[in-house]
Amino acid sequence: MTTMLIQPTSTNTTSRDTSARTSQTAGNFDAFLQLLVTQLKNQDPMKPLDPTQTVTQLATFANVEQAVHTNSLLATLRDNASLSQASALLGRTVASPDDATKGIVDSVTLSDRGMIAHLKDGRDLALVPGVSIS
């Protein structure tokens, strides 16, 4: 019998922290954009912005926008990896680290708490580090 240890693709803290960081980055992005627009609206016509500063601000704006987009794509990639890992468990035997819960995986649920294997005997097993798969 072959036994593998699984490692979760994400944990509770990581998922929530990533969501919070993405939300915070998006908020910072909006604040940055508002600040830039306000600065352009209220500039003194006798002292226009230095073109170098404007280019620097626009480059920063583009970098922030790209970071927000990249975070979104990474979250999608993480979710897809979790789904792929979950589908590979169907029909496999899993056992809790203490061997108290063992059975054949009938389905897997992905949630903000991680993956939960639903066994054919009706029990559930959280797929945490130390769970073995055979």
Secondary structure per residue as TSV (DSSP state, phi and psi in degrees):
chain	resnum	aa	ss	phi	psi
A	1	M	-	360.0	129.8
A	2	T	-	-92.8	132.9
A	3	T	-	-122.0	133.9
A	4	M	E	-121.5	146.5
A	5	L	E	-95.5	138.3
A	6	I	-	-102.6	150.5
A	7	Q	-	-120.6	127.6
A	8	P	-	-64.2	146.5
A	9	T	S	-75.2	-20.7
A	10	S	-	-156.4	161.4
A	11	T	-	-120.7	172.4
A	12	N	H	-53.5	-52.6
A	13	T	H	-62.4	-44.6
A	14	T	H	-62.4	-44.9
A	15	S	H	-61.5	-46.7
A	16	R	H	-68.5	-40.6
A	17	D	H	-63.1	-41.8
A	18	T	H	-63.6	-43.4
A	19	S	H	-62.5	-42.5
A	20	A	H	-65.2	-41.9
A	21	R	H	-66.0	-40.8
A	22	T	H	-62.3	-43.9
A	23	S	H	-63.6	-42.8
A	24	Q	H	-65.2	-41.8
A	25	T	H	-62.7	-42.5
A	26	A	H	-62.7	-39.6
A	27	G	H	-64.6	-43.1
A	28	N	H	-63.6	-37.1
A	29	F	H	-61.7	-46.9
A	30	D	H	-63.3	-42.5
A	31	A	H	-63.8	-41.4
A	32	F	H	-61.6	-44.6
A	33	L	H	-63.1	-43.9
A	34	Q	H	-62.7	-41.5
A	35	L	H	-62.9	-43.2
A	36	L	H	-63.4	-45.4
A	37	V	H	-64.2	-43.5
A	38	T	H	-61.6	-42.6
A	39	Q	H	-62.5	-41.9
A	40	L	H	-67.7	-37.5
A	41	K	H	-67.8	-37.1
A	42	N	T	-102.1	14.3
A	43	Q	-	-70.2	149.3
A	44	D	-	-76.0	121.2
A	45	P	T	-60.3	-24.8
A	46	M	T	-80.7	-17.9
A	47	K	S	-134.1	73.2
A	48	P	-	-64.0	160.8
A	49	L	-	-60.7	145.5
A	50	D	-	-65.2	129.1
A	51	P	H	-55.5	-33.8
A	52	T	H	-64.4	-41.8
A	53	Q	H	-63.9	-41.6
A	54	T	H	-62.3	-45.4
A	55	V	H	-62.9	-41.9
A	56	T	H	-61.8	-44.0
A	57	Q	H	-64.8	-41.3
A	58	L	H	-66.8	-36.5
A	59	A	H	-66.1	-40.7
A	60	T	H	-63.7	-42.6
A	61	F	H	-57.2	-46.2
A	62	A	H	-64.0	-39.4
A	63	N	H	-64.7	-42.5
A	64	V	H	-65.2	-43.2
A	65	E	H	-60.6	-42.6
A	66	Q	H	-65.9	-38.6
A	67	A	H	-63.5	-41.5
A	68	V	H	-62.8	-44.1
A	69	H	H	-64.8	-42.4
A	70	T	H	-62.8	-41.9
A	71	N	H	-60.2	-40.1
A	72	S	H	-64.1	-44.1
A	73	L	H	-65.5	-38.5
A	74	L	H	-65.3	-37.9
A	75	A	H	-63.8	-40.4
A	76	T	H	-64.7	-42.9
A	77	L	H	-61.7	-43.4
A	78	R	H	-60.5	-44.1
A	79	D	H	-64.3	-41.3
A	80	N	H	-65.1	-38.9
A	81	A	H	-64.1	-39.7
A	82	S	H	-63.3	-42.5
A	83	L	H	-63.9	-40.5
A	84	S	H	-64.1	-44.5
A	85	Q	H	-64.0	-40.5
A	86	A	H	-64.2	-42.5
A	87	S	H	-66.6	-29.0
A	88	A	H	-69.9	-16.6
A	89	L	H	-85.1	-18.1
A	90	L	T	-59.0	128.2
A	91	G	T	83.2	-5.1
A	92	R	-	-89.1	158.3
A	93	T	E	-93.5	130.0
A	94	V	E	-121.4	152.5
A	95	A	E	-140.8	140.4
A	96	S	-	-67.4	161.0
A	97	P	T	-55.2	-33.8
A	98	D	T	-93.0	4.2
A	99	D	S	65.1	13.5
A	100	A	S	-73.1	-32.4
A	101	T	S	-119.4	123.4
A	102	K	E	-146.3	139.5
A	103	G	E	176.5	179.7
A	104	I	E	-91.9	133.3
A	105	V	E	-74.7	123.4
A	106	D	E	-95.9	-39.0
A	107	S	E	-156.3	165.1
A	108	V	E	-132.7	135.7
A	109	T	E	-111.0	133.3
A	110	L	E	-102.2	128.6
A	111	S	E	-140.1	-178.8
A	112	D	T	-67.6	-13.1
A	113	R	T	-90.5	-4.0
A	114	G	E	113.6	-156.4
A	115	M	E	-96.6	139.2
A	116	I	E	-121.8	122.2
A	117	A	E	-89.1	127.9
A	118	H	E	-99.0	116.8
A	119	L	E	-86.4	158.2
A	120	K	T	-60.8	-27.0
A	121	D	T	-83.7	6.0
A	122	G	S	94.3	-8.6
A	123	R	-	-84.8	160.6
A	124	D	E	-115.4	148.8
A	125	L	E	-137.9	120.2
A	126	A	E	-70.7	129.5
A	127	L	-	-87.2	87.2
A	128	V	-	-110.1	166.8
A	129	P	T	-54.3	136.8
A	130	G	T	102.2	-16.2
A	131	V	-	-68.9	134.0
A	132	S	E	-102.9	149.0
A	133	I	E	-125.8	132.8
A	134	S	-	-136.5	360.0
